[in-house]
Amino acid sequence: MGLLDEYLRRSQDIIGNRTQAEEKYDDEVINWLKKGAGTKKAISKANKKYPDEALKIDSGNINDVAAHYDYLKEHMEIINKISQMKNRRK
């Protein structure tokens, strides 16, 4: 198994299976993070746009939620870079 395959397998283990609604919610959070919003604000904005997927954050889980979205944001950037590299090779 190559390095890329191993990375993709491991990332799937971390991220897990998500519904389309969960992916849209996550995308909204990440878009706000990219704009410079903090995790609490990004979650709040996503909660307003996708109330059925709303996360409840508090002092007990904010660090875990922030770490999850930091990972997911970096993962999406990696996937975008890989996609761009593949498109250049065509």
N, C-alpha and C positions, 0 to 999 in steps of 0.2 A: 504494500500500500504506500503510495506516495505521500509526501508532506501535505499537499493540498487536500488529498482525499482524507487524510487523518484530521486535518483542521476542520473540514466540513462535517465529518462524523462527530467530532467533539463539540463543535458549535451547535449541532442539532441536539445533542444530549443536554446542553446547557439551556438552549432556547426552548426546546420542546415543540410539540405540535400546537399550532395556533389556528383558530378559525379566521375567516376573512375579516370578521368584525374585530377580533383581537389584533390582527395585523394593522388594520386601519387606525385603531386606537394607538398602538405602539408607534406607528408612523407619525401620528399627530404629536405625541410626546417628543419624539426625536426631532421633528421639525422645530418645535419650540426650543429644545435644547440647542440646536444649531443656531438659532437666533440669539442665543445668549441667556435665555431664561434659566432660572434655577429649577431643580427637580420639582419642588413644590408647586411653582407657578406652571410648569409644563404639564404636570398631572392635573392641576386645576383646570387649565384650558382644555385638555383632552376630555376631562370629566364632563365639562359643559357641552362639548360637541358630541360626545358619545356616552350619554348617561347610562346606557345599558351595560357598558363595559367599565364603568367608573371604578377606580381604585380608591380604597380608603387608606390614607397614610397617616401615621402618627409618629411620635418619637421612638416607638418601639420597632418600626419597620422602615423608616425613611432611609436609613443607610443601606439596607438590602435592596430597596427599590431603586435608589440612586445607582448602586453598583450594577444592577441588572440593566438599567437603561444606558449607562456608560458603556457596558459591554456590547449591548445591542447596537448602539450608535457606531462604535468602532467596527463591529462585525459588518454592518451595512456598508461602511466606507471601504472595507477590504473587498467585499463582494463587488462593489462598483468598480474598484480599480482592476480587479481580475477581469470583469466584463469588458472594460475599456481596452485592456491588453489583448483580449481575444478578438475584439473588433478590429484592432489595428493589424492583426496578423492575417485577416481575411483579404 
